[in-house]
Amino acid sequence: MGLKDLLGKITGDTPVVLELDMARGVLVAKPTNPLQAVQLINSPTLNALRSHLREASRDARVLGLIVHAVPSGTALAYVEEIAGLIEDFGESKKTMAWSESFGELGQGLGAYRLAAAAQQIWLQPTGAVNIEGVEVSMTLLKGLFNKAGAEPQFGQRHEYKTAADTYAADHVTEANREMTSRLGQSIVEEFVAAVARLRSIPPERVWDGVNGSPLTAEQALELGLIDRVGYRDEAYAATLEEWGAEADHLLFAHRYTNKAAMAKKLAPKQPKVAVVTLRGAIVTGRGQRSPMGGDQSGSDVVDEHLRAALRDEDVKAVVFEVDSPGGSAVASDFIRRSVLRLREAGKPVVAHMGAVAASGGYYVAMPCDEIVAEPSTLTGSIGVLAGKVVTRGTYDKLGLVRETIPVGAAAGMLSSAHEFSDDDWDRLNRWLDRVYLDFTTFAAQDRGMDHDHLESLARGRVWTGADARDRGLVDHLGGQWLAVERACALAGLDERRTKLTHIGDAGLLTLLKPATSTEGAVGGANLPDAEGVLTALAARVGLHGRGALTMPWGLRIS
């Protein structure tokens, strides 16, 4: 295919059949390290899918979309959003999903959830449908610390703030078990309801598929979970023939564009909805980006981006993208104030939660005019914890001598050299009570709830987006486009005549562009030092040190 033919597929009049290959992965954010930058060559970003599928659904030359639905490592909340994009696209176009297998003695729930959004599903004859549900595990580390001679000491507010249990508990509490069980149950219930609706079959039949997994292709066909059995070549041949298309018409969805979309981007003056992103642990200052993962969102950086939206007269509303397990209490409160300033200036703010927006992640989202989450988003965790790991016994085991000399009555309260004294516990408990009261008071104000009712939903408990919506902690279930639509509605804008602009989301380039003052929206996070790299590695194995407003753990379903 020559350059002229390629340009014809991208912007010309040639018929187009779009493809989405989940085997290549989806980057939910722009690259922050060289490895992700290399992946970007052949993998779509979620933002590209959001814009291109919507534009393509209005393009007469686009015939349909073929989806390769396989486990991809994409968090379930983002799978749900992509499934929503496919479903919306299918309202005006044809869609087909195919897979070699929805899990091969492994988890295929996410891949099948994506495929169910298509109008037709093909499965390889030897493949399976493994939608077995979910298993959520809890690991307590106190025994490991004790074997090393260390003693964890933590305080928490309250019984569901089980991040403290991860370090300091020697058994799984009933509150922990209850909360975790409900999270898993909610995720599977929402999956069953979505599949039943999309496939037009009774929920009981989907439950049969869940409880009977793994299913053969014949069993899945009998239950109505798939439509056709065949290999990729058979699925493509039948689909392209049905749609009146040829193989030369195929084009990856993230490569698609059209003249109308290009003209809109070049339009000189349009009202704008700004997208500001908070991703990773919330910390004071500028945060760090590590090649090992475990990115941080510095409150200074997020505040700069929100202030940039505040200063720009063309920005009429803001969508605040939050994907964070929380972190520092004061950093979260600093960002909350920045959101409130936008609202005070008459610029509506709508939060869009990603895979997780819990504890400090919920703190920064709760002051928004409205909150949009996916059904499997992990949110809530309105609570606080603090403590330390006493390493005196570890030093003794290693034959090390350590002596500390405090200067001041409160000196060394969080020192790992010794246990909390009674006075230390008093200081810690007063601080925990104050932060928890601030959190619940602000949450009740922001959500328009009676404090006692809000507090009954708090106590550190994590909720799925679906359960949070039912309890008034979020407003809507959906993806970023729903957040944009709600922002436009609140600002009195016509969404089709509004430009979406991303502030401070330039990936690696953000780190290279120099800032001229604290009013600039560039400069990005700091590069990690040795401690930052070690912290990121520790987070990989479940040892988090993000701050007082941190959720218990990371639940990830691929």
LUMMARPA-143793 format. One line per field, with one value per residue (C-alpha): residue in three letters; z, x, y. Coordinates in nm, 2 decimals, decimal comma. Layout:
BEGIN
rest = ala  ... $
zz = Z  ... $
xx = X  ... $
yy = Y  ... $
# end
This chain:
BEGIN
rest = met  gly  leu  lys  asp  leu  leu  gly  lys  ile  thr  gly  asp  thr  pro  val  val  leu  glu  leu  asp  met  ala  arg  gly  val  leu  val  ala  lys  pro  thr  asn  pro  leu  gln  ala  val  gln  leu  ile  asn  ser  pro  thr  leu  asn  ala  leu  arg  ser  his  leu  arg  glu  ala  ser  arg  asp  ala  arg  val  leu  gly  leu  ile  val  his  ala  val  pro  ser  gly  thr  ala  leu  ala  tyr  val  glu  glu  ile  ala  gly  leu  ile  glu  asp  phe  gly  glu  ser  lys  lys  thr  met  ala  trp  ser  glu  ser  phe  gly  glu  leu  gly  gln  gly  leu  gly  ala  tyr  arg  leu  ala  ala  ala  ala  gln  gln  ile  trp  leu  gln  pro  thr  gly  ala  val  asn  ile  glu  gly  val  glu  val  ser  met  thr  leu  leu  lys  gly  leu  phe  asn  lys  ala  gly  ala  glu  pro  gln  phe  gly  gln  arg  his  glu  tyr  lys  thr  ala  ala  asp  thr  tyr  ala  ala  asp  his  val  thr  glu  ala  asn  arg  glu  met  thr  ser  arg  leu  gly  gln  ser  ile  val  glu  glu  phe  val  ala  ala  val  ala  arg  leu  arg  ser  ile  pro  pro  glu  arg  val  trp  asp  gly  val  asn  gly  ser  pro  leu  thr  ala  glu  gln  ala  leu  glu  leu  gly  leu  ile  asp  arg  val  gly  tyr  arg  asp  glu  ala  tyr  ala  ala  thr  leu  glu  glu  trp  gly  ala  glu  ala  asp  his  leu  leu  phe  ala  his  arg  tyr  thr  asn  lys  ala  ala  met  ala  lys  lys  leu  ala  pro  lys  gln  pro  lys  val  ala  val  val  thr  leu  arg  gly  ala  ile  val  thr  gly  arg  gly  gln  arg  ser  pro  met  gly  gly  asp  gln  ser  gly  ser  asp  val  val  asp  glu  his  leu  arg  ala  ala  leu  arg  asp  glu  asp  val  lys  ala  val  val  phe  glu  val  asp  ser  pro  gly  gly  ser  ala  val  ala  ser  asp  phe  ile  arg  arg  ser  val  leu  arg  leu  arg  glu  ala  gly  lys  pro  val  val  ala  his  met  gly  ala  val  ala  ala  ser  gly  gly  tyr  tyr  val  ala  met  pro  cys  asp  glu  ile  val  ala  glu  pro  ser  thr  leu  thr  gly  ser  ile  gly  val  leu  ala  gly  lys  val  val  thr  arg  gly  thr  tyr  asp  lys  leu  gly  leu  val  arg  glu  thr  ile  pro  val  gly  ala  ala  ala  gly  met  leu  ser  ser  ala  his  glu  phe  ser  asp  asp  asp  trp  asp  arg  leu  asn  arg  trp  leu  asp  arg  val  tyr  leu  asp  phe  thr  thr  phe  ala  ala  gln  asp  arg  gly  met  asp  his  asp  his  leu  glu  ser  leu  ala  arg  gly  arg  val  trp  thr  gly  ala  asp  ala  arg  asp  arg  gly  leu  val  asp  his  leu  gly  gly  gln  trp  leu  ala  val  glu  arg  ala  cys  ala  leu  ala  gly  leu  asp  glu  arg  arg  thr  lys  leu  thr  his  ile  gly  asp  ala  gly  leu  leu  thr  leu  leu  lys  pro  ala  thr  ser  thr  glu  gly  ala  val  gly  gly  ala  asn  leu  pro  asp  ala  glu  gly  val  leu  thr  ala  leu  ala  ala  arg  val  gly  leu  his  gly  arg  gly  ala  leu  thr  met  pro  trp  gly  leu  arg  ile  ser $
zz = 0,00  -0,11  0,08  -0,13  -0,04  0,33  0,33  0,15  0,44  0,70  0,56  0,22  0,08  0,10  0,31  0,65  0,89  1,22  1,44  1,81  1,91  2,29  2,25  2,19  2,51  2,58  2,75  2,99  3,01  2,79  2,83  3,14  3,06  2,75  2,75  2,74  2,46  2,26  2,33  2,20  1,85  1,81  2,11  2,13  2,42  2,59  2,49  2,13  2,15  2,32  2,05  1,74  1,81  1,87  1,55  1,35  1,46  1,27  0,96  0,67  0,52  0,84  0,81  1,15  1,42  1,48  1,83  1,93  2,28  2,49  2,84  2,82  3,17  3,15  3,48  3,48  3,52  3,20  3,02  3,12  2,97  2,65  2,64  2,67  2,38  2,17  2,27  2,18  1,85  1,78  1,81  1,45  1,32  1,30  1,56  1,60  1,86  1,83  2,06  2,05  2,41  2,69  2,93  2,90  3,26  3,35  3,42  3,11  3,27  3,16  2,80  2,78  2,93  2,64  2,38  2,52  2,41  2,04  1,84  1,75  1,92  1,75  1,95  1,82  1,83  2,08  2,29  2,62  2,80  3,15  3,34  3,67  3,89  4,10  4,40  4,62  4,86  5,18  5,30  5,65  5,70  6,08  6,10  5,85  6,03  6,37  6,22  6,13  6,48  6,38  6,54  6,34  6,55  6,37  6,45  6,22  6,18  6,18  6,15  5,77  5,73  5,68  5,53  5,90  5,93  5,64  5,87  6,23  6,24  6,31  6,18  5,92  6,10  6,04  5,90  5,66  5,54  5,51  5,31  5,08  5,02  4,92  4,67  4,49  4,50  4,36  4,07  3,97  4,01  3,78  3,53  3,52  3,48  3,20  3,01  3,05  2,92  2,62  2,52  2,58  2,80  3,15  3,43  3,56  3,24  3,28  3,64  3,49  3,28  3,57  3,80  3,52  3,39  3,20  2,92  2,59  2,27  2,23  2,59  2,55  2,23  2,39  2,68  2,43  2,54  2,19  1,84  1,61  1,64  1,41  1,37  1,30  0,93  0,92  1,15  0,93  0,60  0,71  0,87  0,59  0,33  0,54  0,57  0,20  0,29  0,20  0,40  0,25  0,43  0,77  0,99  1,36  1,55  1,70  1,35  1,23  1,18  0,94  0,79  1,03  1,33  1,19  1,11  1,47  1,61  1,40  1,47  1,62  1,89  2,07  2,43  2,59  2,85  3,02  3,13  3,43  3,54  3,88  3,86  4,13  4,50  4,62  4,78  4,87  4,64  4,29  4,32  4,13  3,82  3,85  3,56  3,80  3,82  4,13  3,99  4,22  4,18  4,35  4,49  4,35  4,00  4,01  4,16  3,88  3,62  3,79  3,82  3,45  3,38  3,61  3,43  3,08  2,98  2,71  2,96  3,07  3,26  3,39  3,38  3,67  3,59  3,92  3,94  4,28  4,60  4,80  5,01  5,20  5,39  5,35  4,99  4,92  5,11  4,91  4,58  4,72  4,77  4,41  4,29  4,50  4,36  4,01  4,12  4,30  3,97  3,80  3,62  3,68  3,77  3,71  3,85  3,64  3,85  3,69  3,83  4,18  4,35  4,72  5,04  4,93  4,58  4,70  4,90  4,58  4,38  4,64  4,60  4,23  4,11  4,01  4,02  3,74  3,81  3,65  3,82  3,93  4,03  4,39  4,58  4,92  5,20  5,39  5,68  5,81  5,94  6,07  6,25  6,22  6,22  6,53  6,42  6,76  6,75  6,40  6,51  6,80  6,57  6,35  6,64  6,57  6,84  6,80  7,05  7,00  7,20  7,19  7,23  7,30  7,46  7,12  6,95  6,79  6,81  6,47  6,52  6,44  6,72  7,00  7,06  7,11  7,46  7,62  7,54  7,18  7,15  7,28  7,03  6,74  6,84  6,86  6,52  6,37  6,52  6,38  6,03  6,03  6,15  5,88  5,61  5,71  5,77  5,43  5,26  5,41  5,30  4,95  4,89  5,06  5,33  5,69  5,88  6,07  5,75  5,57  5,87  5,85  5,49  5,59  5,87  5,60  5,40  5,03  4,79  4,42  4,20  4,16  4,54  4,59  4,34  4,52  4,84  4,71  4,72  4,34  4,09  3,77  3,62  3,30  3,12  3,04  2,77  3,02  3,24  2,95  2,87  3,23  3,24  2,92  3,05  3,38  3,19  2,93  2,64  2,32  2,34  1,96  1,95  2,24  2,22  2,47  2,59  2,81  3,06  3,17  3,00  2,76  2,89  2,87  2,71  3,03  3,21  2,96  2,93  3,18  3,40  3,42  3,75  3,99  3,78  3,49  3,40  3,29  3,45  3,56  3,84  3,96  3,85  4,12  4,35  4,48  4,76  4,51  4,31  4,62  4,73  4,38  4,41  4,76  4,63  4,37  4,65  4,86  5,09  5,05  5,23  5,07  5,36  5,61  5,34  5,18  5,07  5,20  4,88  4,50  4,35  3,98  3,75  3,40 $
xx = 0,00  0,14  0,14  -0,15  -0,36  -0,27  -0,37  -0,69  -0,78  -0,70  -0,87  -1,00  -1,31  -1,19  -1,42  -1,27  -1,31  -1,15  -0,96  -0,88  -0,62  -0,62  -0,32  -0,11  -0,23  -0,38  -0,19  -0,42  -0,18  0,08  0,43  0,63  0,94  1,12  0,98  0,62  0,73  0,84  0,51  0,32  0,45  0,20  -0,04  -0,33  -0,37  -0,71  -0,75  -0,70  -0,97  -1,20  -1,18  -1,13  -1,42  -1,66  -1,55  -1,56  -1,92  -2,02  -1,82  -2,02  -1,71  -1,65  -1,82  -1,76  -1,51  -1,34  -1,21  -0,95  -1,07  -0,80  -0,66  -0,44  -0,34  -0,57  -0,75  -1,11  -1,24  -1,07  -1,19  -1,54  -1,48  -1,35  -1,65  -1,87  -1,69  -1,76  -2,12  -2,17  -1,99  -2,23  -2,53  -2,46  -2,20  -2,14  -1,92  -1,76  -1,53  -1,32  -1,08  -0,87  -0,99  -1,14  -0,88  -0,70  -0,74  -0,68  -0,90  -1,09  -1,36  -1,22  -1,16  -1,51  -1,66  -1,51  -1,63  -1,98  -2,01  -1,99  -2,29  -2,13  -1,88  -1,66  -1,46  -1,19  -1,32  -1,06  -1,10  -1,29  -1,49  -1,35  -1,55  -1,51  -1,57  -1,30  -1,08  -0,96  -0,68  -0,56  -0,20  -0,09  0,28  0,31  0,45  0,72  0,82  0,83  1,05  1,29  1,27  1,05  0,72  0,46  0,26  -0,03  -0,34  -0,64  -0,98  -1,17  -1,23  -1,24  -0,91  -0,73  -0,41  -0,31  -0,41  -0,17  0,12  0,00  -0,28  -0,21  -0,54  -0,80  -1,06  -1,44  -1,46  -1,18  -1,34  -1,68  -1,56  -1,34  -1,62  -1,86  -1,61  -1,57  -1,94  -2,02  -1,78  -1,92  -2,28  -2,21  -2,04  -2,34  -2,59  -2,39  -2,35  -2,71  -2,82  -2,57  -2,64  -3,02  -3,02  -3,14  -2,89  -2,94  -2,78  -2,48  -2,44  -2,45  -2,16  -1,97  -2,02  -1,96  -1,64  -1,43  -1,68  -1,61  -1,70  -2,01  -2,13  -2,08  -2,28  -2,56  -2,58  -2,59  -2,25  -2,11  -2,25  -2,02  -1,74  -1,44  -1,08  -0,96  -0,95  -1,30  -1,43  -1,26  -1,37  -1,74  -1,75  -1,58  -1,81  -2,11  -2,00  -1,91  -1,54  -1,20  -0,88  -0,73  -0,99  -0,86  -0,72  -0,63  -0,88  -0,60  -0,47  -0,80  -0,88  -1,11  -1,12  -1,39  -1,19  -0,88  -1,07  -1,21  -0,86  -0,75  -1,05  -0,91  -1,16  -1,38  -1,50  -1,28  -1,33  -0,99  -0,89  -0,65  -0,51  -0,40  -0,24  -0,05  0,02  -0,06  0,24  0,34  0,57  0,63  0,64  0,85  0,81  1,00  1,10  0,99  0,63  0,46  0,42  0,34  0,12  0,27  0,02  0,22  0,20  -0,18  -0,24  -0,05  -0,26  -0,59  -0,47  -0,39  -0,75  -0,86  -0,66  -0,76  -1,07  -1,16  -1,18  -1,54  -1,54  -1,29  -1,29  -1,07  -0,92  -0,83  -0,66  -0,50  -0,50  -0,44  -0,15  -0,07  -0,36  -0,23  -0,15  -0,50  -0,65  -0,43  -0,57  -0,92  -0,88  -0,77  -1,09  -1,31  -1,15  -1,25  -1,61  -1,61  -1,50  -1,80  -1,62  -1,79  -1,56  -1,66  -1,44  -1,38  -1,25  -1,02  -0,94  -0,90  -0,99  -0,99  -0,89  -0,69  -0,81  -1,16  -1,07  -0,96  -1,27  -1,54  -1,54  -1,63  -1,98  -2,03  -1,84  -1,84  -1,70  -1,69  -1,88  -1,55  -1,37  -1,24  -1,33  -1,43  -1,19  -1,27  -1,04  -0,69  -0,40  -0,05  0,22  0,57  0,77  0,99  1,32  1,50  1,47  1,61  1,92  1,97  1,95  2,21  2,44  2,41  2,42  2,20  2,14  1,91  1,91  1,58  1,58  1,23  0,93  0,79  1,12  1,14  0,77  0,79  1,14  1,18  1,43  1,17  0,80  0,54  0,52  0,18  0,23  0,32  0,00  -0,20  -0,04  -0,09  -0,46  -0,53  -0,39  -0,58  -0,91  -0,85  -0,77  -1,06  -1,30  -1,17  -1,21  -1,56  -1,67  -1,55  -1,69  -2,04  -2,02  -1,90  -2,16  -2,45  -2,50  -2,57  -2,24  -2,37  -2,49  -2,17  -1,97  -2,16  -2,03  -1,68  -1,48  -1,22  -1,45  -1,37  -1,66  -1,69  -1,81  -2,15  -2,20  -2,07  -2,32  -2,61  -2,49  -2,45  -2,07  -2,06  -2,32  -2,29  -2,15  -1,96  -1,65  -1,47  -1,72  -2,00  -1,79  -1,73  -2,10  -2,19  -1,93  -2,07  -2,42  -2,33  -2,15  -2,42  -2,20  -2,28  -2,05  -2,01  -1,89  -1,65  -1,28  -1,13  -0,79  -0,54  -0,34  -0,01  -0,04  0,24  0,42  0,80  0,81  0,67  0,99  1,21  1,02  1,15  0,91  0,93  0,74  0,51  0,22  0,34  0,17  0,49  0,79  0,62  0,74  1,10  1,31  1,35  1,64  1,76  1,51  1,23  1,33  1,34  1,00  0,86  1,00  0,85  0,51  0,54  0,53  0,27  0,47  0,32  0,43  0,21  0,07  -0,22  -0,50  -0,41  -0,65  -0,58  -0,45  -0,46  -0,73  -0,65  -0,84  -0,71 $
yy = 0,00  0,34  0,66  0,79  0,49  0,52  0,89  0,80  0,56  0,82  1,13  1,04  0,87  0,51  0,28  0,20  -0,09  0,00  -0,25  -0,26  -0,52  -0,55  -0,79  -0,48  -0,32  0,02  0,30  0,47  0,77  0,92  0,77  0,86  0,65  0,53  0,18  0,31  0,55  0,25  0,07  0,38  0,30  0,02  0,06  0,30  0,54  0,55  0,92  0,82  0,56  0,80  1,07  0,85  0,61  0,89  1,08  0,76  0,68  1,00  0,92  0,77  0,60  0,40  0,06  -0,09  -0,20  -0,54  -0,60  -0,86  -0,92  -1,09  -1,04  -0,73  -0,63  -0,33  -0,25  -0,36  0,00  0,10  -0,22  -0,11  0,24  0,09  -0,14  0,17  0,33  0,01  0,00  0,37  0,32  0,03  0,25  0,37  0,12  -0,25  -0,42  -0,77  -0,91  -1,23  -1,42  -1,73  -1,78  -1,57  -1,70  -2,04  -2,18  -1,82  -1,51  -1,41  -1,19  -0,86  -0,98  -1,11  -0,80  -0,61  -0,85  -0,85  -0,48  -0,59  -0,70  -1,03  -1,25  -1,52  -1,78  -2,02  -2,38  -2,49  -2,18  -2,13  -1,88  -1,85  -1,59  -1,76  -1,45  -1,29  -1,38  -1,10  -1,18  -1,02  -1,05  -0,95  -0,87  -0,86  -1,21  -1,13  -0,82  -1,01  -1,27  -0,99  -0,85  -0,56  -0,45  -0,26  0,00  0,17  0,37  0,39  0,56  0,33  -0,04  -0,05  0,14  -0,19  -0,05  -0,04  -0,41  -0,50  -0,41  -0,44  -0,71  -1,07  -1,19  -1,09  -0,89  -0,94  -0,58  -0,65  -0,97  -0,81  -0,52  -0,73  -0,98  -0,71  -0,56  -0,89  -0,95  -0,61  -0,65  -0,99  -0,86  -0,57  -0,79  -1,03  -0,74  -0,58  -0,91  -1,00  -0,66  -0,66  -1,01  -0,99  -1,31  -1,37  -1,29  -1,65  -1,78  -1,55  -1,68  -2,04  -1,93  -1,78  -2,09  -2,34  -2,18  -2,27  -2,32  -2,49  -2,30  -2,53  -2,46  -2,09  -2,10  -2,29  -2,03  -1,74  -1,60  -1,62  -1,61  -1,79  -2,05  -2,01  -1,91  -1,55  -1,59  -1,73  -1,45  -1,18  -1,33  -1,36  -1,02  -0,83  -1,00  -0,91  -0,55  -0,52  -0,45  -0,58  -0,65  -0,33  -0,13  -0,23  0,05  0,06  0,28  0,49  0,57  0,70  1,07  1,27  1,61  1,73  1,64  1,80  2,12  2,13  2,11  2,40  2,62  2,94  3,03  2,78  2,74  2,47  2,20  2,14  1,79  1,79  1,46  1,33  0,99  0,80  0,86  1,21  1,38  1,73  1,92  1,81  1,43  1,18  0,97  0,64  0,40  0,12  0,25  0,38  0,74  1,02  1,33  1,63  1,87  2,17  2,03  1,95  2,29  2,46  2,27  2,36  2,73  2,72  2,62  2,90  3,17  3,06  3,26  3,01  2,73  2,72  2,39  2,12  1,74  1,63  1,28  1,10  0,76  0,75  0,54  0,85  0,97  1,28  1,45  1,80  1,75  1,62  1,92  2,16  2,02  2,03  2,40  2,44  2,26  2,48  2,80  2,69  2,64  2,98  3,13  2,99  2,71  2,37  2,08  1,71  1,44  1,12  0,84  0,58  0,23  0,38  0,71  0,62  0,79  1,09  1,01  1,05  1,36  1,55  1,44  1,51  1,89  1,86  1,95  1,59  1,27  1,00  0,65  0,31  0,03  -0,14  0,18  0,15  0,46  0,58  0,48  0,79  0,73  0,79  0,59  0,65  0,46  0,32  -0,01  -0,04  -0,19  -0,21  -0,59  -0,60  -0,41  -0,64  -0,95  -0,80  -0,71  -0,33  -0,07  0,23  0,51  0,80  1,13  1,32  1,70  1,80  1,62  1,51  1,44  1,10  1,02  0,84  0,71  0,35  0,31  0,26  0,19  0,46  0,59  0,66  1,03  0,94  0,74  1,04  1,27  1,03  0,96  1,33  1,38  1,09  1,22  1,57  1,45  1,21  1,48  1,72  1,45  1,35  1,71  1,83  1,52  1,58  1,95  1,86  1,59  1,77  1,50  1,50  1,44  1,14  0,97  1,04  0,91  0,58  0,54  0,64  0,47  0,38  0,16  0,10  0,08  -0,01  0,27  0,09  0,07  0,42  0,56  0,38  0,55  0,90  0,91  0,94  1,07  0,87  0,55  0,59  0,70  1,03  1,13  1,12  1,35  1,58  1,58  1,66  1,94  2,09  2,07  2,24  2,52  2,56  2,45  2,26  1,96  1,94  2,30  2,26  2,19  1,93  2,05  1,86  2,07  1,94  1,60  1,61  1,29  1,29  1,64  1,79  1,70  1,88  2,21  2,47  2,66  3,04  3,08  2,89  3,02  2,80  2,47  2,30  2,14  1,81  1,58  1,54  1,25  0,98  0,96  0,62  0,63  0,70  0,39  0,17  0,31  0,22  -0,13  -0,17  -0,07  -0,35  -0,60  -0,43  -0,21  0,14  0,45  0,71  0,89  0,91  0,90  0,57  0,29  -0,06  -0,23  -0,24  -0,46  -0,53  -0,76  -0,81 $
# end
